[in-house]
C-alpha cells in the first residue's frame, strides 16, 4: 500500500505542477474540486461502514437482552419446580450475559461517538466543498471578466495603433481631394464670367472725377 500511495502522491504532484505551469486557475480549482469529491466519497463510504457496525452492535445488544430475560424466566421456573441445579445454571448464564450486555452497551456508546465524530467531519468537508464551489463560480466569473478585459485592451491597442492611423490618413486624403475638386471647379467651371465680373468691378480715378464733375455741372444748370 505504501508504494501505491507514493505513486499516487507523485502523480498528483506532477498533475498539480503541470497545472501550476499552465497558469490556469480554473483548471486548478477543478482539480481541487475533484480531490475533495473523492474525499467526500471516501468519508461517505466510511460512514456507511460505521452505521453498519452501529446497527450490528445494537442488534447484538437486543439479542443479549433477550438471553438475559430468557435465563431469568428459566431460573424462576426451576425454582418453582424445586430444580435448584437448573436454577443455579440459569442464573449463572444470566450473569454472564449481563456482563456481556454491559460491555456491548459500552462498545455501542463508543461506536456512537465515533459515528457522530465522523458525521461532523463529513459535514465540515461538505461545507468546505460547497464554499469552494461558490468561490470557484465567483473566481471563474472574475477570471472570465479579466480575460475579456485583457482581450479588449489588446484589441483596442491594436486598433488604435493600426486601424485608426490608417483610417485618419484615408479620411485626410479624401478631404484634401474634395477641397481640390472644389477649388478646381471654382476656377475652371466659368472662366469668362469670372473675367467679366473682374472687368465690371474695375473703375479708375479719372472716370470717377469726371462723373462727379458731370453731376455738379448738371446741378448748377438746374439752379
Phi and psi restraints in degrees (value plus and minus 20) as a CYANA .aco file:
   2 UNK   PHI     -81.1   -41.1
   2 UNK   PSI     -59.7   -19.7
   3 UNK   PHI     -85.7   -45.7
   3 UNK   PSI     -66.4   -26.4
   4 UNK   PHI     -84.3   -44.3
   4 UNK   PSI     -59.0   -19.0
   5 UNK   PHI     -84.3   -44.3
   5 UNK   PSI     -60.5   -20.5
   6 UNK   PHI     -85.4   -45.4
   6 UNK   PSI     -61.2   -21.2
   7 UNK   PHI     -81.6   -41.6
   7 UNK   PSI     -62.0   -22.0
   8 UNK   PHI     -82.9   -42.9
   8 UNK   PSI     -63.2   -23.2
   9 UNK   PHI     -81.9   -41.9
   9 UNK   PSI     -64.9   -24.9
  10 UNK   PHI     -82.5   -42.5
  10 UNK   PSI     -63.1   -23.1
  11 UNK   PHI     -82.6   -42.6
  11 UNK   PSI     -65.5   -25.5
  12 UNK   PHI     -84.9   -44.9
  12 UNK   PSI     -57.8   -17.8
  13 UNK   PHI     -82.9   -42.9
  13 UNK   PSI     -61.0   -21.0
  14 UNK   PHI     -84.7   -44.7
  14 UNK   PSI     -61.2   -21.2
  15 UNK   PHI     -83.9   -43.9
  15 UNK   PSI     -66.8   -26.8
  16 UNK   PHI     -83.4   -43.4
  16 UNK   PSI     -58.7   -18.7
  17 UNK   PHI     -83.5   -43.5
  17 UNK   PSI     -59.3   -19.3
  18 UNK   PHI     -83.5   -43.5
  18 UNK   PSI     -62.3   -22.3
  19 UNK   PHI     -83.8   -43.8
  19 UNK   PSI     -62.7   -22.7
  20 UNK   PHI     -81.8   -41.8
  20 UNK   PSI     -58.9   -18.9
  21 UNK   PHI     -86.1   -46.1
  21 UNK   PSI     -57.8   -17.8
  22 UNK   PHI     -89.9   -49.9
  22 UNK   PSI     -46.1    -6.1
  23 UNK   PHI      49.6    89.6
  23 UNK   PSI       7.8    47.8
  24 UNK   PHI    -119.3   -79.3
  24 UNK   PSI      81.7   121.7
  25 UNK   PHI     -85.3   -45.3
  25 UNK   PSI     -52.9   -12.9
  26 UNK   PHI     -88.5   -48.5
  26 UNK   PSI     -60.5   -20.5
  27 UNK   PHI     -83.3   -43.3
  27 UNK   PSI     -57.8   -17.8
  28 UNK   PHI     -84.7   -44.7
  28 UNK   PSI     -63.8   -23.8
  29 UNK   PHI     -83.5   -43.5
  29 UNK   PSI     -58.9   -18.9
  30 UNK   PHI     -83.4   -43.4
  30 UNK   PSI     -58.2   -18.2
  31 UNK   PHI     -85.2   -45.2
  31 UNK   PSI     -63.8   -23.8
  32 UNK   PHI     -83.1   -43.1
  32 UNK   PSI     -56.9   -16.9
  33 UNK   PHI     -83.3   -43.3
  33 UNK   PSI     -63.2   -23.2
  34 UNK   PHI     -83.4   -43.4
  34 UNK   PSI     -60.4   -20.4
  35 UNK   PHI     -83.3   -43.3
  35 UNK   PSI     -62.1   -22.1
  36 UNK   PHI     -89.1   -49.1
  36 UNK   PSI     -56.1   -16.1
  37 UNK   PHI     -81.6   -41.6
  37 UNK   PSI     -58.7   -18.7
  38 UNK   PHI     -85.0   -45.0
  38 UNK   PSI     -60.1   -20.1
  39 UNK   PHI     -85.4   -45.4
  39 UNK   PSI     -60.4   -20.4
  40 UNK   PHI     -83.5   -43.5
  40 UNK   PSI     -62.5   -22.5
  41 UNK   PHI     -81.0   -41.0
  41 UNK   PSI     -62.3   -22.3
  42 UNK   PHI     -85.8   -45.8
  42 UNK   PSI     -59.1   -19.1
  43 UNK   PHI     -85.0   -45.0
  43 UNK   PSI     -60.0   -20.0
  44 UNK   PHI     -86.7   -46.7
  44 UNK   PSI     -57.0   -17.0
  45 UNK   PHI     -86.1   -46.1
  45 UNK   PSI     -61.9   -21.9
  46 UNK   PHI     -84.6   -44.6
  46 UNK   PSI     -58.4   -18.4
  47 UNK   PHI     -85.8   -45.8
  47 UNK   PSI     -59.5   -19.5
  48 UNK   PHI     -82.0   -42.0
  48 UNK   PSI     -62.2   -22.2
  49 UNK   PHI     -84.7   -44.7
  49 UNK   PSI     -59.2   -19.2
  50 UNK   PHI     -85.9   -45.9
  50 UNK   PSI     -62.1   -22.1
  51 UNK   PHI     -84.6   -44.6
  51 UNK   PSI     -57.3   -17.3
  52 UNK   PHI     -81.9   -41.9
  52 UNK   PSI     -65.0   -25.0
  53 UNK   PHI     -83.1   -43.1
  53 UNK   PSI     -59.3   -19.3
  54 UNK   PHI     -82.7   -42.7
  54 UNK   PSI     -65.8   -25.8
  55 UNK   PHI     -86.7   -46.7
  55 UNK   PSI     -59.3   -19.3
  56 UNK   PHI     -83.3   -43.3
  56 UNK   PSI     -59.9   -19.9
  57 UNK   PHI     -87.0   -47.0
  57 UNK   PSI     -60.0   -20.0
  58 UNK   PHI     -82.9   -42.9
  58 UNK   PSI     -60.5   -20.5
  59 UNK   PHI     -84.9   -44.9
  59 UNK   PSI     -57.4   -17.4
  60 UNK   PHI     -84.8   -44.8
  60 UNK   PSI     -58.0   -18.0
  61 UNK   PHI     -84.7   -44.7
  61 UNK   PSI     -65.0   -25.0
  62 UNK   PHI     -81.4   -41.4
  62 UNK   PSI     -61.7   -21.7
  63 UNK   PHI     -83.3   -43.3
  63 UNK   PSI     -62.8   -22.8
  64 UNK   PHI     -87.8   -47.8
  64 UNK   PSI     -59.4   -19.4
  65 UNK   PHI     -80.5   -40.5
  65 UNK   PSI     -58.2   -18.2
  66 UNK   PHI     -85.3   -45.3
  66 UNK   PSI     -58.5   -18.5
  67 UNK   PHI     -86.7   -46.7
  67 UNK   PSI     -59.1   -19.1
  68 UNK   PHI     -82.2   -42.2
  68 UNK   PSI     -66.2   -26.2
  69 UNK   PHI     -83.4   -43.4
  69 UNK   PSI     -59.0   -19.0
  70 UNK   PHI     -84.7   -44.7
  70 UNK   PSI     -63.5   -23.5
  71 UNK   PHI     -86.5   -46.5
  71 UNK   PSI     -53.2   -13.2
  72 UNK   PHI     -83.7   -43.7
  72 UNK   PSI     -63.9   -23.9
  73 UNK   PHI     -84.2   -44.2
  73 UNK   PSI     -62.1   -22.1
  74 UNK   PHI     -83.7   -43.7
  74 UNK   PSI     -59.9   -19.9
  75 UNK   PHI     -85.5   -45.5
  75 UNK   PSI     -64.0   -24.0
  76 UNK   PHI     -82.6   -42.6
  76 UNK   PSI     -63.1   -23.1
  77 UNK   PHI     -85.2   -45.2
  77 UNK   PSI     -59.8   -19.8
  78 UNK   PHI     -86.0   -46.0
  78 UNK   PSI     -58.8   -18.8
  79 UNK   PHI     -84.8   -44.8
  79 UNK   PSI     -61.9   -21.9
  80 UNK   PHI     -81.5   -41.5
  80 UNK   PSI     -53.3   -13.3
  81 UNK   PHI    -109.1   -69.1
  81 UNK   PSI     -24.4    15.6
  82 UNK   PHI      58.7    98.7
  82 UNK   PSI      -0.6    39.4
  83 UNK   PHI    -116.9   -76.9
  83 UNK   PSI      60.5   100.5
  84 UNK   PHI     -85.7   -45.7
  84 UNK   PSI     -57.9   -17.9
  85 UNK   PHI     -82.5   -42.5
  85 UNK   PSI     -65.0   -25.0
  86 UNK   PHI     -85.8   -45.8
  86 UNK   PSI     -60.1   -20.1
  87 UNK   PHI     -82.0   -42.0
  87 UNK   PSI     -61.9   -21.9
  88 UNK   PHI     -84.0   -44.0
  88 UNK   PSI     -62.3   -22.3
  89 UNK   PHI     -84.4   -44.4
  89 UNK   PSI     -61.3   -21.3
  90 UNK   PHI     -84.5   -44.5
  90 UNK   PSI     -61.3   -21.3
  91 UNK   PHI     -85.9   -45.9
  91 UNK   PSI     -59.3   -19.3
  92 UNK   PHI     -81.8   -41.8
  92 UNK   PSI     -65.8   -25.8
  93 UNK   PHI     -85.9   -45.9
  93 UNK   PSI     -55.3   -15.3
  94 UNK   PHI     -82.6   -42.6
  94 UNK   PSI     -62.6   -22.6
  95 UNK   PHI     -85.2   -45.2
  95 UNK   PSI     -58.0   -18.0
  96 UNK   PHI     -83.1   -43.1
  96 UNK   PSI     -66.0   -26.0
  97 UNK   PHI     -84.9   -44.9
  97 UNK   PSI     -55.1   -15.1
  98 UNK   PHI     -84.5   -44.5
  98 UNK   PSI     -62.1   -22.1
  99 UNK   PHI     -84.2   -44.2
  99 UNK   PSI     -61.0   -21.0
 100 UNK   PHI     -82.5   -42.5
 100 UNK   PSI     -60.0   -20.0
 101 UNK   PHI     -82.2   -42.2
 101 UNK   PSI     -63.0   -23.0
 102 UNK   PHI     -81.5   -41.5
 102 UNK   PSI     -62.6   -22.6
 103 UNK   PHI     -85.2   -45.2
 103 UNK   PSI     -63.0   -23.0
 104 UNK   PHI     -82.7   -42.7
 104 UNK   PSI     -59.1   -19.1
 105 UNK   PHI     -88.0   -48.0
 105 UNK   PSI     -58.8   -18.8
 106 UNK   PHI     -83.4   -43.4
 106 UNK   PSI     -62.0   -22.0
 107 UNK   PHI     -83.9   -43.9
 107 UNK   PSI     -59.8   -19.8
 108 UNK   PHI     -84.7   -44.7
 108 UNK   PSI     -58.2   -18.2
 109 UNK   PHI     -83.1   -43.1
 109 UNK   PSI     -61.7   -21.7
 110 UNK   PHI     -85.8   -45.8
 110 UNK   PSI     -61.0   -21.0
 111 UNK   PHI     -83.5   -43.5
 111 UNK   PSI     -61.9   -21.9
 112 UNK   PHI     -81.1   -41.1
 112 UNK   PSI     -60.3   -20.3
 113 UNK   PHI     -82.7   -42.7
 113 UNK   PSI     -62.1   -22.1
 114 UNK   PHI     -85.1   -45.1
 114 UNK   PSI     -59.6   -19.6
 115 UNK   PHI     -83.7   -43.7
 115 UNK   PSI     -64.4   -24.4
 116 UNK   PHI     -83.2   -43.2
 116 UNK   PSI     -61.1   -21.1
 117 UNK   PHI     -83.9   -43.9
 117 UNK   PSI     -61.2   -21.2
 118 UNK   PHI     -85.3   -45.3
 118 UNK   PSI     -59.5   -19.5
 119 UNK   PHI     -82.7   -42.7
 119 UNK   PSI     -64.1   -24.1
 120 UNK   PHI     -82.4   -42.4
 120 UNK   PSI     -64.7   -24.7
 121 UNK   PHI     -83.0   -43.0
 121 UNK   PSI     -60.8   -20.8
 122 UNK   PHI     -87.3   -47.3
 122 UNK   PSI     -59.8   -19.8
 123 UNK   PHI     -84.3   -44.3
 123 UNK   PSI     -60.3   -20.3
 124 UNK   PHI     -82.4   -42.4
 124 UNK   PSI     -60.7   -20.7
 125 UNK   PHI     -84.5   -44.5
 125 UNK   PSI     -62.9   -22.9
 126 UNK   PHI     -85.5   -45.5
 126 UNK   PSI     -59.8   -19.8
 127 UNK   PHI     -83.2   -43.2
 127 UNK   PSI     -63.4   -23.4
 128 UNK   PHI     -82.6   -42.6
 128 UNK   PSI     -60.7   -20.7
 129 UNK   PHI     -82.9   -42.9
 129 UNK   PSI     -64.8   -24.8
 130 UNK   PHI     -83.1   -43.1
 130 UNK   PSI     -62.3   -22.3
 131 UNK   PHI     -81.0   -41.0
 131 UNK   PSI     -60.9   -20.9
 132 UNK   PHI     -86.8   -46.8
 132 UNK   PSI     -56.8   -16.8
 133 UNK   PHI     -84.4   -44.4
 133 UNK   PSI     -64.3   -24.3
 134 UNK   PHI     -83.1   -43.1
 134 UNK   PSI     -62.5   -22.5
 135 UNK   PHI     -85.5   -45.5
 135 UNK   PSI     -56.4   -16.4
 136 UNK   PHI     -83.8   -43.8
 136 UNK   PSI     -60.3   -20.3
 137 UNK   PHI     -82.5   -42.5
 137 UNK   PSI     -64.9   -24.9
 138 UNK   PHI     -83.9   -43.9
 138 UNK   PSI     -65.9   -25.9
 139 UNK   PHI     -85.8   -45.8
 139 UNK   PSI     -56.2   -16.2
 140 UNK   PHI     -83.6   -43.6
 140 UNK   PSI     -61.1   -21.1
 141 UNK   PHI     -83.8   -43.8
 141 UNK   PSI     -63.7   -23.7
 142 UNK   PHI     -84.1   -44.1
 142 UNK   PSI     -59.9   -19.9
 143 UNK   PHI     -84.7   -44.7
 143 UNK   PSI     -60.6   -20.6
 144 UNK   PHI     -85.2   -45.2
 144 UNK   PSI     -61.3   -21.3
 145 UNK   PHI     -83.5   -43.5
 145 UNK   PSI     -66.0   -26.0
 146 UNK   PHI     -80.8   -40.8
 146 UNK   PSI     -62.1   -22.1
 147 UNK   PHI     -84.9   -44.9
 147 UNK   PSI     -61.0   -21.0
 148 UNK   PHI     -83.7   -43.7
 148 UNK   PSI     -64.6   -24.6
 149 UNK   PHI     -82.7   -42.7
 149 UNK   PSI     -61.0   -21.0
 150 UNK   PHI     -80.3   -40.3
 150 UNK   PSI     -63.8   -23.8
 151 UNK   PHI     -85.3   -45.3
 151 UNK   PSI     -60.2   -20.2
 152 UNK   PHI     -84.0   -44.0
 152 UNK   PSI     -64.6   -24.6
 153 UNK   PHI     -80.3   -40.3
 153 UNK   PSI     -62.1   -22.1
 154 UNK   PHI     -84.2   -44.2
 154 UNK   PSI     -64.7   -24.7
 155 UNK   PHI     -85.7   -45.7
 155 UNK   PSI     -60.0   -20.0
 156 UNK   PHI     -84.4   -44.4
 156 UNK   PSI     -62.0   -22.0
 157 UNK   PHI     -81.4   -41.4
 157 UNK   PSI     -65.3   -25.3
 158 UNK   PHI     -84.4   -44.4
 158 UNK   PSI     -61.1   -21.1
 159 UNK   PHI     -85.8   -45.8
 159 UNK   PSI     -61.6   -21.6
 160 UNK   PHI     -87.4   -47.4
 160 UNK   PSI     -60.3   -20.3
 161 UNK   PHI    -101.9   -61.9
 161 UNK   PSI     -43.0    -3.0
 162 UNK   PHI    -134.0   -94.0
 162 UNK   PSI     -87.2   -47.2
 163 UNK   PHI     -84.7   -44.7
 163 UNK   PSI     -63.3   -23.3
 164 UNK   PHI     -84.7   -44.7
 164 UNK   PSI     -64.3   -24.3
 165 UNK   PHI     -79.5   -39.5
 165 UNK   PSI     -64.9   -24.9
 166 UNK   PHI     -87.1   -47.1
 166 UNK   PSI     -59.0   -19.0
 167 UNK   PHI     -84.2   -44.2
 167 UNK   PSI     -63.4   -23.4
 168 UNK   PHI     -82.4   -42.4
 168 UNK   PSI     -61.1   -21.1
 169 UNK   PHI     -82.6   -42.6
 169 UNK   PSI     -62.6   -22.6
 170 UNK   PHI     -85.1   -45.1
 170 UNK   PSI     -60.8   -20.8
 171 UNK   PHI     -84.1   -44.1
 171 UNK   PSI     -61.2   -21.2
 172 UNK   PHI     -83.3   -43.3
 172 UNK   PSI     -63.3   -23.3
 173 UNK   PHI     -82.3   -42.3
 173 UNK   PSI     -60.0   -20.0
 174 UNK   PHI     -84.9   -44.9
 174 UNK   PSI     -61.3   -21.3
 175 UNK   PHI     -85.6   -45.6
 175 UNK   PSI     -63.4   -23.4
 176 UNK   PHI     -79.7   -39.7
 176 UNK   PSI     -60.7   -20.7
 177 UNK   PHI     -85.0   -45.0
 177 UNK   PSI     -62.6   -22.6
 178 UNK   PHI     -82.8   -42.8
 178 UNK   PSI     -62.8   -22.8
 179 UNK   PHI     -82.9   -42.9
 179 UNK   PSI     -60.6   -20.6
 180 UNK   PHI     -84.6   -44.6
 180 UNK   PSI     -59.6   -19.6
 181 UNK   PHI     -84.6   -44.6
 181 UNK   PSI     -60.7   -20.7
 182 UNK   PHI     -85.1   -45.1
 182 UNK   PSI     -64.1   -24.1
 183 UNK   PHI     -84.0   -44.0
 183 UNK   PSI     -62.4   -22.4
 184 UNK   PHI     -84.8   -44.8
 184 UNK   PSI     -59.2   -19.2
 185 UNK   PHI     -86.2   -46.2
 185 UNK   PSI     -58.0   -18.0
 186 UNK   PHI     -90.6   -50.6
 186 UNK   PSI     -45.5    -5.5
 187 UNK   PHI    -109.1   -69.1
 187 UNK   PSI     -52.6   -12.6
 188 UNK   PHI    -137.3   -97.3
 188 UNK   PSI     -19.8    20.2
 189 UNK   PHI     -92.6   -52.6
 189 UNK   PSI     -59.5   -19.5
 190 UNK   PHI    -169.2  -129.2
 190 UNK   PSI      53.9    93.9
 191 UNK   PHI     -82.7   -42.7
 191 UNK   PSI     -54.3   -14.3
 192 UNK   PHI     -85.4   -45.4
 192 UNK   PSI     -60.3   -20.3
 193 UNK   PHI     -84.6   -44.6
 193 UNK   PSI     -59.6   -19.6
 194 UNK   PHI     -84.0   -44.0
 194 UNK   PSI     -57.5   -17.5
 195 UNK   PHI     -89.1   -49.1
 195 UNK   PSI     -62.6   -22.6
 196 UNK   PHI     -82.5   -42.5
 196 UNK   PSI     -60.9   -20.9
 197 UNK   PHI     -83.6   -43.6
 197 UNK   PSI     -60.1   -20.1
 198 UNK   PHI     -85.5   -45.5
 198 UNK   PSI     -58.4   -18.4
 199 UNK   PHI     -87.8   -47.8
 199 UNK   PSI     -61.1   -21.1
 200 UNK   PHI     -86.6   -46.6
 200 UNK   PSI     -53.9   -13.9
 201 UNK   PHI     -98.9   -58.9
 201 UNK   PSI     -29.6    10.4
 202 UNK   PHI    -109.4   -69.4
 202 UNK   PSI     101.5   141.5
 203 UNK   PHI    -156.0  -116.0
 203 UNK   PSI     105.8   145.8
 204 UNK   PHI    -109.5   -69.5
 204 UNK   PSI     151.4   191.4
 205 UNK   PHI     -88.3   -48.3
 205 UNK   PSI     -55.3   -15.3
 206 UNK   PHI     -83.8   -43.8
 206 UNK   PSI     -64.7   -24.7
 207 UNK   PHI     -82.1   -42.1
 207 UNK   PSI     -58.0   -18.0
 208 UNK   PHI     -85.8   -45.8
 208 UNK   PSI     -62.0   -22.0
 209 UNK   PHI     -86.1   -46.1
 209 UNK   PSI     -59.7   -19.7
 210 UNK   PHI     -81.8   -41.8
 210 UNK   PSI     -60.5   -20.5
 211 UNK   PHI     -87.5   -47.5
 211 UNK   PSI     -57.6   -17.6
 212 UNK   PHI     -87.6   -47.6
 212 UNK   PSI     -64.9   -24.9
 213 UNK   PHI     -80.0   -40.0
 213 UNK   PSI     -57.8   -17.8
 214 UNK   PHI     -84.3   -44.3
 214 UNK   PSI     -62.3   -22.3
 215 UNK   PHI     -86.8   -46.8
 215 UNK   PSI     -58.3   -18.3
 216 UNK   PHI     -84.5   -44.5
 216 UNK   PSI     -62.4   -22.4
 217 UNK   PHI     -82.5   -42.5
 217 UNK   PSI     -64.2   -24.2
 218 UNK   PHI     -82.5   -42.5
 218 UNK   PSI     -54.3   -14.3
 219 UNK   PHI     -91.3   -51.3
 219 UNK   PSI     -62.4   -22.4
 220 UNK   PHI     -86.2   -46.2
 220 UNK   PSI     -55.1   -15.1
 221 UNK   PHI     -85.4   -45.4
 221 UNK   PSI     -57.4   -17.4
 222 UNK   PHI     -89.8   -49.8
 222 UNK   PSI     -57.9   -17.9
